[in-house]
Amino acid sequence: MRTKQGFAGAIGHTPLIRLACLSAETGCDILAKAEFMNPGGSVKDRAALAIILDAERSGRLRPGGTVVEGTAGNTGIGLAHLCAARGYRCVIVIPDTQSEEKFAMLRTLGAEVRPVKAVPYADENNYQKVAGRLAQELPNAIWAQQFDNLANRQAHYQHTGPEIWHDCEGRIDAFTCATGTGGTLAGVARYLKEQRPATRIVLADPYGSALYSWIKHGELKSEGSSISEGIGNSRVTANLQDTPIDDALRIDDRTCVQMVYRLLREEGLYVGGSSGINVAAAVELARQMGPGHTIATLLCDRGATYAARLFNPEWLAQKNLL
């Protein structure tokens, strides 16, 4: 029999999908790795597993222990699945601005959910810092610390990058994706650059994030705001530090939403806003590079996680994005 060992064994080896309409439109092969097909529904399953395995190997996470994390949702969902499967308590600190679907999913999975006000990272009450303090207070607990835990980046160097390279058969001209923790972009970029240094690595960024300015001008400066959840950052995380990045593209909310609906109506893919930003960046990159190139990106998570917002005409109308 060919079987997978539990939830953890089902993570990874997601298919690389050629987006037919967008490929025909640009003259390039636009390829999107279907990370929403991970068992927890997002690319963050990879980081969650890597962080837990690293903590177990080091002895920091012991039987019956507690995993604490500050997350915008998807890493928390992955951790909650894995904690349920491995017998750990899971405590999630999450900004109160995130979608109700994420709160409901976390609670359904048995996580203890602690919403906090959404404040900048510099504020001591930022969700990441609250999670760090909470992990110190609870007995037999670890802080997953996805933003600065290099096990996150290593998971994408060891698995996501090689999977993309294998499925492209070594023919890849560029890779682009948005980043929150920096782990996905950093790990994939490192692997692809080792295989083919000419492969362009382009960071996709929403408004409200400072990373576009950091890549383009060398300074962390944010402009505007975005409806995006879980991507963008006001700082350079340990995972993102020293990543070989060639350029950055900024994608606005209207372009993101239009792409999400194009993916749904033209490709039959029901995905979230970060996927819209990623694919929009891949299309823009294809236009810049010209026909004949192969450009890869990620479909990060499922659209159902954002049903009450991104797929709600009334909510979109309130945001002037209908």
Secondary structure per residue as TSV (DSSP state, phi and psi in degrees):
chain	resnum	aa	ss	phi	psi
A	1	M	-	360.0	144.0
A	2	R	-	-104.7	105.6
A	3	T	-	-128.9	163.4
A	4	K	-	-106.2	147.5
A	5	Q	-	-88.4	92.0
A	6	G	H	65.9	-167.5
A	7	F	H	-58.3	-46.2
A	8	A	H	-60.8	-38.7
A	9	G	H	-69.3	-17.3
A	10	A	T	-90.2	-3.0
A	11	I	S	-80.2	136.3
A	12	G	S	94.5	-178.6
A	13	H	-	54.5	41.7
A	14	T	-	-76.7	151.2
A	15	P	-	-73.1	152.9
A	16	L	E	-101.2	115.4
A	17	I	E	-101.3	129.5
A	18	R	E	-82.9	122.5
A	19	L	-	-84.1	102.2
A	20	A	H	-62.2	-48.8
A	21	C	H	-65.2	-45.3
A	22	L	H	-71.5	-32.8
A	23	S	H	-65.6	-43.8
A	24	A	H	-64.8	-37.8
A	25	E	H	-66.1	-38.0
A	26	T	H	-98.0	-18.5
A	27	G	T	79.1	7.6
A	28	C	S	-114.1	161.1
A	29	D	E	-85.4	107.7
A	30	I	E	-94.5	112.4
A	31	L	E	-113.7	134.2
A	32	A	E	-127.9	122.8
A	33	K	E	-81.0	122.5
A	34	A	E	-80.8	72.9
A	35	E	G	-70.1	-17.2
A	36	F	G	-66.4	-11.2
A	37	M	G	-88.1	0.8
A	38	N	S	-63.7	154.4
A	39	P	T	-63.2	-26.7
A	40	G	T	-91.2	-0.7
A	41	G	S	92.6	7.4
A	42	S	B	-156.6	167.4
A	43	V	T	-61.4	-23.8
A	44	K	H	-69.8	-13.4
A	45	D	H	-57.2	-35.6
A	46	R	H	-64.3	-47.9
A	47	A	H	-65.9	-41.7
A	48	A	H	-59.3	-45.2
A	49	L	H	-64.9	-45.2
A	50	A	H	-61.3	-40.4
A	51	I	H	-66.5	-43.3
A	52	I	H	-67.8	-43.8
A	53	L	H	-62.0	-41.1
A	54	D	H	-63.3	-41.5
A	55	A	H	-68.3	-35.2
A	56	E	H	-68.4	-44.0
A	57	R	H	-62.4	-37.7
A	58	S	H	-78.5	-13.0
A	59	G	T	86.6	1.0
A	60	R	S	-72.3	-31.1
A	61	L	S	-106.8	112.5
A	62	R	-	-108.5	162.4
A	63	P	T	-50.6	135.0
A	64	G	T	77.9	7.2
A	65	G	-	-75.6	-179.6
A	66	T	E	-121.2	136.1
A	67	V	E	-108.4	122.2
A	68	V	E	-112.9	135.9
A	69	E	E	-148.7	145.4
A	70	G	E	-98.0	121.8
A	71	T	-	-151.6	151.3
A	72	A	S	-81.3	-0.4
A	73	G	S	140.3	-58.2
A	74	N	H	-69.5	-38.8
A	75	T	H	-64.3	-38.9
A	76	G	H	-61.0	-40.1
A	77	I	H	-63.7	-44.7
A	78	G	H	-60.9	-44.0
A	79	L	H	-64.0	-40.4
A	80	A	H	-63.3	-42.8
A	81	H	H	-57.3	-50.4
A	82	L	H	-67.8	-38.0
A	83	C	H	-63.9	-40.6
A	84	A	H	-61.6	-40.3
A	85	A	H	-73.0	-26.6
A	86	R	H	-112.0	3.9
A	87	G	T	82.6	28.2
A	88	Y	-	-106.6	154.2
A	89	R	E	-81.3	142.4
A	90	C	E	-125.0	125.2
A	91	V	E	-121.3	122.1
A	92	I	E	-116.0	123.6
A	93	V	E	-100.7	123.6
A	94	I	E	-138.7	138.3
A	95	P	E	-60.7	141.4
A	96	D	T	-73.6	1.2
A	97	T	T	-87.8	-7.2
A	98	Q	S	-76.4	164.0
A	99	S	-	-64.9	147.7
A	100	E	H	-61.7	-30.2
A	101	E	H	-60.5	-37.2
A	102	K	H	-67.4	-44.0
A	103	F	H	-59.7	-45.4
A	104	A	H	-63.7	-43.1
A	105	M	H	-62.8	-45.5
A	106	L	H	-59.7	-43.9
A	107	R	H	-68.6	-38.5
A	108	T	H	-60.7	-36.2
A	109	L	T	-78.0	-3.4
A	110	G	T	96.2	5.5
A	111	A	-	-75.7	148.2
A	112	E	E	-86.4	115.9
A	113	V	E	-102.6	126.8
A	114	R	E	-121.9	94.5
A	115	P	E	-71.4	143.3
A	116	V	E	-133.7	160.8
A	117	K	-	-63.8	143.3
A	118	A	-	-79.7	110.3
A	119	V	-	-131.4	159.3
A	120	P	-	-60.4	161.1
A	121	Y	T	-61.0	-31.4
A	122	A	T	-65.3	-21.0
A	123	D	S	-78.5	135.4
A	124	E	T	-65.4	-15.5
A	125	N	T	-96.9	11.1
A	126	N	S	-59.2	143.6
A	127	Y	H	-57.1	-33.5
A	128	Q	H	-66.9	-42.7
A	129	K	H	-71.2	-36.5
A	130	V	H	-60.5	-42.7
A	131	A	H	-62.8	-40.8
A	132	G	H	-62.3	-42.7
A	133	R	H	-67.9	-39.6
A	134	L	H	-63.0	-39.9
A	135	A	H	-63.1	-30.5
A	136	Q	H	-74.5	-28.2
A	137	E	H	-83.3	-30.7
A	138	L	S	-83.6	143.2
A	139	P	T	-70.7	143.8
A	140	N	T	50.7	47.3
A	141	A	E	-122.9	151.3
A	142	I	E	-122.9	154.1
A	143	W	E	-99.7	118.5
A	144	A	-	-61.3	-39.3
A	145	Q	-	53.0	53.5
A	146	Q	T	-58.8	-29.0
A	147	F	T	-70.2	-34.7
A	148	D	T	-122.0	7.2
A	149	N	-	-89.4	112.4
A	150	L	H	-70.1	-8.6
A	151	A	H	-61.7	-29.7
A	152	N	H	-60.0	-56.8
A	153	R	H	-59.3	-41.4
A	154	Q	H	-63.3	-34.1
A	155	A	H	-59.8	-39.1
A	156	H	I	-79.6	-27.1
A	157	Y	I	-70.4	-39.5
A	158	Q	I	-82.3	-26.1
A	159	H	I	-126.0	-60.0
A	160	T	I	-61.6	-49.2
A	161	G	H	-58.4	-51.9
A	162	P	H	-60.1	-35.7
A	163	E	H	-63.7	-43.5
A	164	I	H	-63.3	-46.8
A	165	W	H	-59.9	-44.4
A	166	H	H	-63.3	-46.4
A	167	D	H	-72.2	-25.5
A	168	C	T	-83.8	-5.3
A	169	E	T	53.9	36.9
A	170	G	T	77.9	3.7
A	171	R	-	-105.1	87.7
A	172	I	-	-141.7	126.9
A	173	D	S	-98.1	-25.9
A	174	A	E	-158.2	151.7
A	175	F	E	-132.6	135.3
A	176	T	E	-138.5	143.7
A	177	C	E	-165.0	159.0
A	178	A	E	-78.0	165.1
A	179	T	-	-142.7	141.7
A	180	G	S	-115.1	-67.4
A	181	T	S	-74.8	-26.4
A	182	G	S	93.2	-8.8
A	183	G	H	-64.3	-44.4
A	184	T	H	-65.5	-53.7
A	185	L	H	-60.3	-43.1
A	186	A	H	-64.6	-45.4
A	187	G	H	-69.0	-45.1
A	188	V	H	-65.2	-43.8
A	189	A	H	-59.3	-45.3
A	190	R	H	-61.3	-44.4
A	191	Y	H	-66.8	-47.9
A	192	L	H	-64.6	-37.7
A	193	K	H	-66.3	-33.9
A	194	E	H	-66.3	-36.9
A	195	Q	H	-77.3	-40.0
A	196	R	-	-149.2	94.7
A	197	P	T	-56.1	-25.0
A	198	A	T	-75.9	-11.7
A	199	T	-	-61.4	126.3
A	200	R	E	-81.7	134.1
A	201	I	E	-112.0	119.9
A	202	V	E	-126.6	124.3
A	203	L	E	-82.7	128.4
A	204	A	E	-99.5	132.5
A	205	D	E	-136.4	137.7
A	206	P	E	-82.7	163.5
A	207	Y	T	-62.5	151.8
A	208	G	T	93.6	-15.1
A	209	S	-	-98.1	151.0
A	210	A	S	-98.0	-0.3
A	211	L	H	-74.3	-32.6
A	212	Y	H	-58.6	-48.1
A	213	S	H	-63.1	-36.6
A	214	W	H	-63.5	-42.3
A	215	I	H	-71.5	-44.4
A	216	K	H	-78.1	-35.3
A	217	H	H	-128.7	-2.2
A	218	G	S	78.5	13.8
A	219	E	S	-135.6	145.1
A	220	L	-	-84.5	102.8
A	221	K	-	-142.5	124.0
A	222	S	-	-100.3	150.9
A	223	E	-	-135.2	136.5
A	224	G	S	69.0	-159.3
A	225	S	-	-148.9	171.9
A	226	S	-	-149.6	154.5
A	227	I	S	-82.0	-6.1
A	228	S	-	-61.3	144.6
A	229	E	-	-115.9	132.4
A	230	G	S	81.9	3.1
A	231	I	-	-130.1	161.6
A	232	G	-	88.1	158.3
A	233	N	-	-161.1	158.4
A	234	S	S	-104.0	3.0
A	235	R	S	-144.9	165.8
A	236	V	-	-95.4	111.7
A	237	T	-	-74.0	166.7
A	238	A	T	-62.0	-35.1
A	239	N	T	-64.6	-38.7
A	240	L	T	-82.4	-22.1
A	241	Q	T	-54.9	133.5
A	242	D	T	65.5	21.1
A	243	T	-	-76.8	135.3
A	244	P	-	-73.9	101.2
A	245	I	-	-119.7	126.4
A	246	D	-	-88.2	-29.6
A	247	D	E	-164.4	175.1
A	248	A	E	-140.5	149.2
A	249	L	E	-126.0	139.0
A	250	R	E	-105.9	128.6
A	251	I	E	-116.2	125.4
A	252	D	-	-84.6	168.2
A	253	D	H	-62.0	-40.3
A	254	R	H	-63.8	-43.2
A	255	T	H	-63.9	-40.7
A	256	C	H	-61.0	-50.1
A	257	V	H	-64.0	-42.6
A	258	Q	H	-58.7	-41.2
A	259	M	H	-69.1	-38.7
A	260	V	H	-57.3	-43.2
A	261	Y	H	-75.2	-30.0
A	262	R	H	-64.8	-43.2
A	263	L	H	-61.4	-37.3
A	264	L	H	-70.5	-48.4
A	265	R	H	-81.0	-31.6
A	266	E	H	-100.1	-29.7
A	267	E	H	-114.2	-10.2
A	268	G	-	72.6	25.3
A	269	L	-	-109.0	118.2
A	270	Y	-	-99.0	93.0
A	271	V	B	-130.0	171.4
A	272	G	-	-90.3	-177.0
A	273	G	H	-65.5	-35.2
A	274	S	H	-64.1	-32.9
A	275	S	H	-66.0	-38.0
A	276	G	H	-61.4	-42.9
A	277	I	H	-64.3	-43.8
A	278	N	H	-61.8	-47.5
A	279	V	H	-71.4	-37.5
A	280	A	H	-60.3	-39.9
A	281	A	H	-66.4	-38.6
A	282	A	H	-63.8	-40.0
A	283	V	H	-66.8	-44.0
A	284	E	H	-62.1	-40.2
A	285	L	H	-64.8	-39.5
A	286	A	H	-61.8	-40.5
A	287	R	H	-65.9	-36.7
A	288	Q	H	-68.6	-41.9
A	289	M	H	-81.8	-27.6
A	290	G	-	93.8	165.6
A	291	P	T	-59.1	154.9
A	292	G	T	95.8	1.2
A	293	H	-	-101.5	161.5
A	294	T	E	-114.3	122.5
A	295	I	E	-126.7	128.0
A	296	A	E	-113.3	149.6
A	297	T	E	-151.5	-168.0
A	298	L	E	-124.6	143.2
A	299	L	E	-99.9	101.0
A	300	C	-	-73.6	-40.5
A	301	D	B	-156.6	178.9
A	302	R	B	-82.8	146.1
A	303	G	G	-67.4	-26.9
A	304	A	G	-60.2	-24.4
A	305	T	G	-66.2	-16.8
A	306	Y	G	-124.7	23.3
A	307	A	T	-58.7	-39.4
A	308	A	T	-75.3	-11.3
A	309	R	T	-117.4	-75.7
A	310	L	T	-60.8	-29.1
A	311	F	T	-111.8	26.9
A	312	N	-	-116.9	107.7
A	313	P	H	-55.2	-36.2
A	314	E	H	-66.1	-43.1
A	315	W	H	-65.6	-42.8
A	316	L	H	-62.8	-37.3
A	317	A	H	-64.8	-38.6
A	318	Q	H	-62.1	-31.1
A	319	K	T	-92.4	4.3
A	320	N	T	60.0	39.8
A	321	L	-	-124.6	11.0
A	322	L	-	-66.8	360.0
